[in-house]
Every structure is written in structure tokens, then in C-alpha cells.
Amino acid sequence: MSKWQELEHQYFMNTFERLPVTLVRGQGARVWDEDGREYLDFVGGWAVNTLGHCHPVVVEAVAEQVHTLIQASNQFYTVPQIRLAELLVQNSCLDKVFFCNSGAEANDGAVKLARRYGKLNLDGAYEIITTMGSFHGRTLAMVAATGQSKFQQPYIPLPNGFVNVEYNNIEAIKAATTSRTCAVMLELVQGEGGVNLPDDSYLTTVREWCDRMGIPLILDEIQTGLGRTGTLFAYQQLGIEPDIMTLAKGLASGVPLGAILAKDKASVFTPGEHGSTFGGNPLACAAGYATLKYILDQNIASNAKRVGQYLTNGLESLRQKFQFITDVRGRGLLVALEFSSDIAQSVLMACLDRGLLVNRLKPNALRFMPPLIIGNGEVDEALDILNAVLSSITN
Ligand SMILES: *Cc1c(COP(=O)(O)O)cnc(C)c1O
């Protein structure tokens, strides 16, 4: 264990099962550890570094903003915040934006917004329907929203007002809808929960159901948004529109920034009802604007679609070869590889040894969420390493 790793054990709370690597630098799709070893990064800061590490447009925008204005209170207008809000609205189906600092905070705020909507328009309805296997963040309320008992059990009692129902089952949503329901909140692909893809018809029926009941649909696009799945937002591929949408991860290339977007009809906060000290500060929004502008101008989402398909095809070929691979699934550059037994950790460690970073999604599955700027060459490199690692497992 290196000096830094020993110090971490001494000083940091025991919350992360870290891999034995201390990263000190990144560029594009590569990172380097404290010994100068290079890795191809298919974790991408956990689906955050859409443009790769230290992309020049982000570096320049942040550097310029650091010299200009880093933080101002939200009592004042600031330019980067307004420019980013305009760009988000112009390129989505939503009309208004609120900025915060993380995904959990965005979802928490979206739930508050839905509750305000419920108070004003739905006779005081306050309950949110969410799904099993979802992931909406780590605040106490978002743990209650997240339909996975491993996140909930340690913290019982949880805040009430959340009902977790089966994913990809419209009847479950219908059965859970009551006069208390003020919103349905969903991921279009369950990211942390397993890269679970629902039937397209599920999402359109949920949309129809929400319309029929007059309740807002909140789409959590924190992992799927910003080009990850092959369009700027995943909802654009599915023929539905959210009333409220949340973003974070890929929004500002790693400078912490989250957002709640809503249609005019659902933008019901009035002054003082919600707020944030750091949320939407000039630094984060300058990074966000540079990131989003580049994603749009360079059509990064279609690159994610093309290269994602190439990656999926390559993984499918590996599946033909290794019968212990049981599934390849995903959208764009959010892809999972599932095994018939719990070998994900040992595959991950062997990849690490050969200079490839991947994420263990479940004991028997890996996830790939590389920067969206990669090309087929990087995918080939990753596939070669995986092929070598998987071959050594069969032998
Ligand atoms: C990561 C994630 C969150 C939580 O985001 P944080 O920034 O870690 O709070 C919420 N929802 C989804 C879908 C996510 O992938």
C-alpha cells in the first residue's frame, strides 16, 4: 500500500471500497497513477467525464472563470448561470432550470417541486412512485426513493412519501397510484441498478398514465443525459417528454453541478421555497456551458451512439467466444457485460493489471461508461484486454 493509501485509511471515513490505485492525472480517455502507470479509462469519473479528462474547452473556460468570478450569491444575476440555463432550455423540451450541486440534490429538489405541484394542483398529494432497482442518490429522502433495500436498511426509519414498485411493470404503477400520488419518478435505463432497459412501450404507457391521472412524470437523466445513450437526452429516443427532468453527472465535466428542469406548468416554486448557496455558481456553470456547447457543436451524442454500437458488437463477439458471458446490454456508451457467475471483481482486477479501468456493476456484471469522445481505436484496445483477461479465466 502506498503512502497515500495508508493515509486514506487513517483519515478518511470507511465509506469506499477503493481499488489499489491512486490517480494523479488524466488526459482524454487516459489516466495515470502515482507511479506513472497509464490506464485506459472506461469508468470516466463514473459517467461524468463525457469529454474525457481535462478537455481543453473545459480547462480554458474554467481557467478564465477562475480569474473572473468564482462564486456570487444567488441574490444576484450571474452570466454563466443564465447562459447555461438558456442552452439547456433551447435544447430540451423543458422551459425552466434550477441549478444545484449533485444528482441527489437535483432529485431531492425535483421531489420538492412535485410536492409543491401536488399542494397547489392535486389536493395536497405528496407521494412519489419510484421503482425497484432504481438509484436516485444518497440523501435520506433519495435513499427512500431508491428502490434497493441495501441502501435503505441501514437508515430505517426513512422519510415517508415514497412508494417503490416493480420496474418495467405498468400495472404496478397503476396499482400504486392513489389520490396521494403527486409524481412518478423513473430512470430511462436503470444505471446503478444494473443497466436495466425497460420495454419502450413501458415508458410510453407510463407517460400516458401520468397524463390521464394529471400527475407529473419526473425523469432522472442524471446518468443517461448529456449524450451518454446516443442522444442528448435519453427521452428523445423514446417518444416521450418528461414534465420534470434532473441532470448532474456529465453536465460540467466534473465540476460539481446538478440541475432540475421543468415545463412551465410544473415550474411552481416561488421565491424562498427552494435555494442553494453554491448551486449554479459562475465556476460550475462556465464548466457546464463549455461542456454542453461542445457536446452540441461536435455532435458528441451521435459519436456515443456509433462507438457504443461498436463496443456492443465487440462485446457480442466476446459472448460468442466465452459461454460464461450471459448478456450484453446497454444504450450508447452505457453498457453492461454479465457473467454466469460472480467473477466481475476478478475480471476487473485483471483488467486493472493490464491497464484498463472498468466498473463492477454487480458481483456478476461489469459496466462500461467511457468518455463519449472515444473512437473505435480505444474500444479495440479495451476489447483486446478483456479478451486476454477472459481467455485466462477459461484456461
Ligand atoms: C449517480 C446518480 C444519482 C446521484 O448523483 P450524485 O451526484 O452522486 O448525488 C442519481 N440518479 C442517477 C440515475 C444516478 O446515476
The ligand as an SDF file (V2000), in Angstrom:
LIG
                    3D

 15 15  0  0  0  0  0  0  0  0999 V2000
  -25.3650    8.9890   -9.8650 C   0  0  0  0  0  0  0  0  0  0  0  0
  -26.8370    9.0890   -9.8980 C   0  0  0  0  0  0  0  0  0  0  0  0
  -27.5540    9.8440   -8.9420 C   0  0  0  0  0  0  0  0  0  0  0  0
  -26.8680   10.5320   -7.7790 C   0  0  0  0  0  0  0  0  0  0  0  0
  -25.9700   11.5070   -8.1850 O   0  0  0  0  0  0  0  0  0  0  0  0
  -24.9200   12.1010   -7.1190 P   0  0  0  0  0  0  0  0  0  0  0  0
  -24.2760   13.2330   -7.8580 O   0  0  0  0  0  0  0  0  0  0  0  0
  -23.9860   11.0020   -6.7530 O   0  0  0  0  0  0  0  0  0  0  0  0
  -25.7090   12.5630   -5.9350 O   0  0  0  0  0  0  0  0  0  0  0  0
  -28.9180    9.9320   -9.0840 C   0  0  0  0  0  0  0  0  0  0  0  0
  -29.5630    9.3230  -10.0850 N   0  0  0  0  0  0  0  0  0  0  0  0
  -28.9250    8.5880  -11.0120 C   0  0  0  0  0  0  0  0  0  0  0  0
  -29.6900    7.9550  -12.1260 C   0  0  0  0  0  0  0  0  0  0  0  0
  -27.5360    8.4370  -10.9380 C   0  0  0  0  0  0  0  0  0  0  0  0
  -26.9130    7.6740  -11.8400 O   0  0  0  0  0  0  0  0  0  0  0  0
  1  2  1  0
  2  3  1  0
  2 14  2  0
  3  4  1  0
  3 10  2  0
  4  5  1  0
  5  6  1  0
  6  7  2  0
  6  8  1  0
  6  9  1  0
 10 11  1  0
 11 12  2  0
 12 13  1  0
 12 14  1  0
 14 15  1  0
M  END
$$$$
